[in-house]
Amino acid sequence: MSIEDRLAELNITLPKAAAPAANYVPYVISGNHLYISGQIPMGANGLEYIGKLGENTSVEDGQAAAKLCAINILAQAKSALGDLEKVKRLVKLVGFVNSTPDFTDQPKIINGASDFMVAAMGDKGPHARSAVGVAALPFGVAVEIEAIIEF
């Protein structure tokens, strides 16, 4: 099954790829790898999931934020490659979680993205990963995720 078919089965419509919010590019292609800049939980009506895990944001909301970041990663990939069927595999996700110093469930939060990527990409979805707690993220969002994709 294609990635597009899997997305349709999951009732996911990819948004238009977001423009950068500062002095960087949304992705870089080098050789047969696509490096996607950090994606934040930007939804149809703007930023979603503003907050800090361990303070004012639940694990479930953090996971939903991570899933939205993953959807935005696929939107950037489609913008870069023109067709998601060019993707050979998701190589790595690096997830940043806006969290208090005593919050230690960053892996649970980034599972929201990892689980979605495997569901959306099938055999192309399993990946290496980092889940890092940070003191703050741009615009106060709960999660930011970057990706490396082989095509």
Beta strands, then each sheet from edge to edge (+ up, - down):
strand 1: 27-30
strand 2: 33-39
strand 3: 42-43
strand 4: 46-47
strand 5: 89-98
strand 6: 128-134
strand 7: 143-150
sheet 1: 1+ 2- 7+ 5- 6-
sheet 2: 3+ 4-
end
